[in-house]
Amino acid sequence: MADSFPPMTTHERDVAALLNILGSVIVERSGVYVSAPITSGRRLAQWLGSRNVEFDPSHPESYAEFQREVLEPNCEHAQDIISNLRKKFPNVVIDPTALKDIDSWTQDDYRYLWGKVIEQYASTVVFIDGWQYSNGCSYEFLVSYQSASNQCPLVLNENLKPLTREQGLKLIREAIHELKEAGLSTEFLERVAGQVASTALEEICAEP
């Protein structure tokens, strides 16, 4: 089933409950949200590009290789970054990778949830290297900048340097090209890139 853009959910009550829980520990928009590629990212693009056969996640050996080459190193890198952020920031650090799988939820449900978390609770969003290859992370980048009219969060890369809209758009477009070379679908990323570009154009046109 193709990813929908923008992501929607059929679990509104679950999403509302999770948002309410966050609201009990985060004061207004003061959270530091960490956007991290886990099942995708640059490692997935490079791994798939090096394979001579299509990845079949139902095949035990193929999935074991995916875990070893993509999933585990992505998780380890994300946890290192998150651990350091918790030492540097006095604010609550929101780690989306800590949320375990929820029965009957799709990727659309998670993307919808995390988009709402950024809109409602994030004062800062940190993007871990390789985020631009991930549909979910790229959507979170879009949401971060679309929140401009409602107090845009500070957007940073993993080195805590500013990540501008123009830099992010360039990275997403480069990722689209690389993923296409690997024979992977880029429809969602292209929709994100188009929205990021059009939002920037609207703001330029609106300037006095």
C-alpha positions as CSV (number, residue, x, y, z in Angstrom):
1,M,0.0,0.0,0.0
2,A,1.4,3.4,-1.0
3,D,2.2,6.0,1.5
4,S,-0.4,8.8,1.5
5,F,0.5,12.5,1.4
6,P,-0.1,14.3,3.6
7,P,-0.3,11.4,6.2
8,M,-3.7,10.8,7.7
9,T,-4.9,8.5,10.5
10,T,-7.9,6.5,11.4
11,H,-6.8,6.4,15.1
12,E,-7.7,9.9,16.1
13,R,-8.5,8.9,19.7
14,D,-5.2,7.1,20.2
15,V,-3.3,10.1,18.8
16,A,-5.2,12.5,21.0
17,A,-4.5,10.3,24.1
18,L,-0.7,10.2,23.3
19,L,-0.7,13.9,22.8
20,N,-2.4,14.5,26.1
21,I,0.2,12.3,27.9
22,L,3.0,14.4,26.3
23,G,1.2,17.6,27.4
24,S,1.4,16.4,31.0
25,V,5.2,16.5,31.0
26,I,6.1,19.2,28.4
27,V,5.5,22.8,29.3
28,E,4.0,24.5,26.2
29,R,6.3,24.3,23.2
30,S,9.6,23.5,25.0
31,G,10.4,20.0,23.8
32,V,13.5,18.9,21.7
33,Y,12.2,16.5,19.0
34,V,14.8,14.2,17.4
35,S,14.0,13.2,13.8
36,A,16.0,10.0,13.1
37,P,15.9,7.5,10.1
38,I,15.7,4.0,11.5
39,T,14.4,1.6,8.9
40,S,15.7,3.8,6.0
41,G,18.2,6.6,5.6
42,R,21.5,6.6,3.7
43,R,22.5,3.2,5.0
44,L,19.4,1.6,3.3
45,A,20.0,3.4,0.0
46,Q,23.6,2.2,0.0
47,W,22.8,-1.3,1.1
48,L,20.0,-1.8,-1.5
49,G,22.2,-0.2,-4.2
50,S,24.9,-2.8,-3.5
51,R,22.6,-5.8,-3.8
52,N,22.0,-7.7,-7.0
53,V,18.6,-9.0,-5.8
54,E,15.4,-7.2,-4.6
55,F,15.1,-7.0,-0.8
56,D,12.5,-9.4,0.5
57,P,11.7,-8.6,4.2
58,S,9.8,-11.9,4.6
59,H,13.0,-13.9,3.9
60,P,14.9,-14.6,7.2
61,E,18.4,-14.3,5.7
62,S,17.5,-11.1,3.8
63,Y,15.9,-9.5,6.9
64,A,18.8,-10.5,9.1
65,E,21.2,-8.8,6.7
66,F,18.9,-5.7,6.7
67,Q,19.0,-5.6,10.5
68,R,22.8,-5.9,10.6
69,E,23.5,-3.4,7.8
70,V,20.7,-0.8,8.3
71,L,18.4,-1.2,11.3
72,E,21.0,-1.8,14.1
73,P,23.6,0.8,13.1
74,N,20.8,3.4,12.6
75,C,19.5,2.7,16.0
76,E,22.9,2.8,17.6
77,H,23.7,6.1,16.0
78,A,20.4,7.6,16.9
79,Q,20.8,6.6,20.6
80,D,24.2,8.1,20.7
81,I,22.9,11.4,19.5
82,I,19.9,11.4,21.7
83,S,22.0,10.5,24.8
84,N,24.2,13.5,24.1
85,L,21.3,15.8,23.5
86,R,19.8,14.9,26.9
87,K,23.1,16.0,28.5
88,K,23.1,19.3,26.6
89,F,19.5,20.3,26.8
90,P,17.5,21.0,30.1
91,N,14.3,20.5,28.1
92,V,12.5,17.3,27.5
93,V,14.0,15.4,24.6
94,I,11.4,13.5,22.6
95,D,12.7,10.3,21.1
96,P,10.2,8.8,18.6
97,T,12.3,5.7,18.2
98,A,11.3,4.7,21.8
99,L,7.7,4.3,20.9
100,K,7.1,0.6,20.4
101,D,5.0,-0.8,17.6
102,I,1.3,-0.2,18.1
103,D,-1.1,-2.9,16.8
104,S,-2.9,-2.0,13.6
105,W,-0.9,1.3,13.1
106,T,0.6,2.0,9.7
107,Q,3.4,4.4,8.9
108,D,0.8,7.0,8.0
109,D,-0.5,6.9,11.6
110,Y,3.0,7.4,13.1
111,R,3.8,10.2,10.6
112,Y,0.5,11.9,11.5
113,L,1.3,11.6,15.3
114,W,4.8,12.9,15.1
115,G,3.8,15.8,12.9
116,K,1.3,16.8,15.6
117,V,3.9,16.4,18.3
118,I,6.2,18.8,16.4
119,E,3.4,21.3,15.9
120,Q,2.3,21.3,19.5
121,Y,5.3,20.6,21.6
122,A,8.6,21.2,19.8
123,S,10.7,24.3,20.4
124,T,13.6,22.6,18.6
125,V,13.8,19.8,16.0
126,V,17.2,18.0,15.5
127,F,17.6,16.1,12.3
128,I,20.0,13.2,12.4
129,D,22.3,12.6,9.4
130,G,20.6,10.7,6.6
131,W,17.1,12.1,7.5
132,Q,16.5,13.2,3.9
133,Y,16.3,9.6,2.7
134,S,13.4,8.9,5.1
135,N,9.8,9.6,4.1
136,G,8.9,10.2,7.8
137,C,11.8,12.4,8.6
138,S,11.4,14.5,5.4
139,Y,7.7,15.0,6.3
140,E,8.8,16.1,9.8
141,F,11.2,18.7,8.1
142,L,8.2,20.0,6.1
143,V,6.0,20.2,9.2
144,S,8.8,22.1,11.1
145,Y,8.8,24.8,8.5
146,Q,5.1,24.9,7.9
147,S,4.7,25.7,11.6
148,A,6.2,29.1,10.9
149,S,2.9,31.0,11.3
150,N,2.4,29.2,14.6
151,Q,5.9,29.7,16.1
152,C,8.3,27.8,14.0
153,P,10.7,25.5,16.0
154,L,14.5,25.9,15.8
155,V,15.6,23.4,13.1
156,L,19.1,22.0,13.5
157,N,21.3,19.2,12.1
158,E,22.8,16.6,14.4
159,N,25.8,18.9,15.0
160,L,23.3,21.4,16.3
161,K,24.0,23.8,13.4
162,P,21.0,25.6,11.8
163,L,19.4,23.6,9.0
164,T,17.7,26.0,6.7
165,R,14.8,25.3,4.4
166,E,17.0,25.7,1.4
167,Q,19.6,23.3,2.7
168,G,17.0,20.8,3.6
169,L,15.3,21.0,0.2
170,K,18.7,20.5,-1.6
171,L,19.4,17.4,0.6
172,I,15.9,15.9,-0.2
173,R,16.4,16.5,-3.9
174,E,19.8,14.8,-3.8
175,A,18.3,11.9,-1.9
176,I,15.6,11.5,-4.5
177,H,18.2,11.3,-7.2
178,E,20.2,8.7,-5.3
179,L,17.1,6.6,-4.4
180,K,16.0,6.6,-8.0
181,E,19.4,5.3,-9.0
182,A,18.9,2.4,-6.6
183,G,15.5,1.7,-8.1
184,L,13.5,2.8,-5.1
185,S,10.2,4.7,-5.0
186,T,10.5,8.5,-4.4
187,E,6.9,9.6,-4.9
188,F,6.5,10.6,-1.2
189,L,9.8,12.5,-1.1
190,E,8.9,14.3,-4.3
191,R,5.6,15.4,-2.8
192,V,7.5,16.7,0.3
193,A,10.1,18.5,-1.8
194,G,7.4,20.1,-3.9
195,Q,5.6,21.3,-0.8
196,V,8.7,22.7,0.8
197,A,9.6,24.6,-2.4
198,S,6.1,26.0,-2.8
199,T,5.8,27.0,0.8
200,A,9.1,28.9,0.5
201,L,7.8,30.6,-2.7
202,E,4.6,31.6,-1.0
203,E,6.6,33.3,1.7
204,I,8.8,35.1,-0.8
205,C,5.7,36.4,-2.7
206,A,4.1,37.5,0.6
207,E,7.0,39.7,1.5
208,P,6.2,43.5,1.3
